[in-house]
């Protein structure tokens, strides 16, 4: 399965900080463009496998870096579900 989360932040600085924190803790993630079905803005977000998502979100919240939105993508299709706004 290709289940993963998109962590969307208010600024590029937050995206870069989140990626850096994740990598320091050994959590695999990627900085990717925000999918068009989630935002028309030309921005970046963090993509992480669903099974590592809770660990990363907890780490970021402890460091005061809470994502603005978290979107879950299940399988290869274009659909996604929003879990926070």
Sine and cosine of phi, psi and omega as CSV:
sin_phi,cos_phi,sin_psi,cos_psi,sin_omega,cos_omega
0.00,0.00,0.40,-0.92,0.01,-1.00
-0.94,-0.34,0.57,0.82,-0.05,-1.00
-0.94,0.35,0.78,-0.63,0.04,-1.00
-0.40,-0.92,0.19,-0.98,0.01,-1.00
-0.92,-0.39,0.55,-0.83,0.19,-0.98
-0.95,-0.31,0.86,-0.52,0.07,-1.00
-0.98,-0.19,0.90,-0.43,-0.09,-1.00
-0.96,-0.30,0.78,-0.62,-0.05,-1.00
-0.90,-0.43,0.23,-0.97,-0.03,-1.00
-0.97,0.26,-0.38,0.93,-0.06,-1.00
-0.59,-0.81,0.36,-0.93,0.05,-1.00
-0.90,0.43,-0.56,0.83,0.04,-1.00
-0.86,0.51,-0.66,0.75,0.01,-1.00
-0.93,0.38,-0.60,0.80,0.04,-1.00
-0.88,0.47,-0.74,0.68,0.00,-1.00
-0.89,0.46,-0.67,0.74,0.02,-1.00
-0.90,0.44,-0.68,0.73,0.00,-1.00
-0.89,0.45,-0.68,0.73,0.02,-1.00
-0.89,0.45,-0.69,0.73,0.01,-1.00
-0.88,0.48,-0.72,0.69,0.01,-1.00
-0.88,0.48,-0.69,0.73,-0.02,-1.00
-0.88,0.47,-0.73,0.68,-0.04,-1.00
-0.90,0.43,-0.60,0.80,0.04,-1.00
-0.89,0.45,-0.49,0.87,0.00,-1.00
-1.00,-0.07,0.07,1.00,0.03,-1.00
0.98,0.20,0.31,0.95,0.04,-1.00
-1.00,-0.02,0.86,-0.51,-0.03,-1.00
-0.97,0.24,0.79,-0.61,0.04,-1.00
-0.45,-0.90,0.18,-0.98,0.05,-1.00
-0.68,-0.73,0.57,-0.82,0.15,-0.99
-1.00,0.03,0.84,-0.54,-0.08,-1.00
-0.71,-0.71,0.35,-0.94,0.11,-0.99
-0.89,0.45,0.59,-0.81,0.07,-1.00
-0.91,0.41,0.82,-0.58,0.01,-1.00
-0.84,0.54,0.61,-0.80,-0.06,-1.00
-0.86,0.50,-0.50,0.87,0.00,-1.00
-0.96,0.28,-0.17,0.99,0.02,-1.00
-0.98,-0.20,-0.50,0.86,-0.03,-1.00
-0.29,-0.96,0.60,-0.80,0.06,-1.00
-1.00,0.02,-0.12,0.99,0.05,-1.00
-0.92,0.39,0.47,-0.88,0.07,-1.00
-1.00,-0.04,0.99,0.17,-0.08,-1.00
-0.74,-0.67,0.01,-1.00,-0.01,-1.00
-0.88,-0.48,0.37,-0.93,0.07,-1.00
-0.56,-0.83,0.05,-1.00,0.05,-1.00
-0.97,-0.22,0.76,-0.65,0.08,-1.00
-0.94,-0.33,0.78,-0.62,-0.02,-1.00
-0.64,-0.77,0.58,-0.81,0.05,-1.00
-0.88,0.48,0.60,-0.80,-0.08,-1.00
-0.81,0.59,-0.64,0.77,-0.05,-1.00
-0.92,0.39,-0.34,0.94,0.05,-1.00
-0.98,-0.18,-0.09,1.00,-0.09,-1.00
-0.87,0.48,-0.74,0.68,-0.03,-1.00
-0.87,0.49,-0.67,0.74,0.00,-1.00
-0.88,0.47,-0.70,0.72,-0.01,-1.00
-0.93,0.38,-0.70,0.71,0.00,-1.00
-0.87,0.49,-0.68,0.73,0.03,-1.00
-0.88,0.48,-0.70,0.71,0.03,-1.00
-0.86,0.51,-0.74,0.67,-0.04,-1.00
-0.90,0.43,-0.67,0.75,0.00,-1.00
-0.90,0.44,-0.62,0.78,0.05,-1.00
-0.88,0.47,-0.51,0.86,-0.01,-1.00
-1.00,-0.06,0.12,0.99,0.04,-1.00
0.97,0.24,0.43,0.90,-0.05,-1.00
-0.84,-0.55,0.97,0.22,-0.05,-1.00
-1.00,0.04,0.75,-0.66,0.04,-1.00
-0.88,0.48,0.54,-0.84,0.06,-1.00
-0.94,0.33,-0.64,0.77,0.03,-1.00
-0.57,-0.82,0.49,-0.87,0.10,-1.00
-0.78,-0.63,0.85,-0.53,0.00,-1.00
-0.90,-0.43,0.70,-0.71,0.04,-1.00
-0.97,-0.25,0.73,-0.68,0.05,-1.00
-0.91,-0.42,0.81,-0.58,0.02,-1.00
-0.92,-0.39,0.79,-0.61,0.06,-1.00
0.94,0.34,-0.13,-0.99,-0.10,-0.99
-0.99,0.14,-0.17,0.99,-0.09,-1.00
-0.96,0.27,0.11,-0.99,-0.06,-1.00
-0.99,0.16,-0.17,0.98,-0.07,-1.00
-0.95,0.32,0.49,-0.87,0.09,-1.00
-0.52,-0.86,0.28,-0.96,-0.02,-1.00
-0.78,-0.62,0.69,-0.72,-0.03,-1.00
-1.00,-0.03,0.76,-0.65,0.01,-1.00
-0.95,-0.30,-0.23,0.97,0.07,-1.00
-0.40,-0.92,0.37,-0.93,0.01,-1.00
-0.74,-0.68,0.00,0.00,0.00,0.00
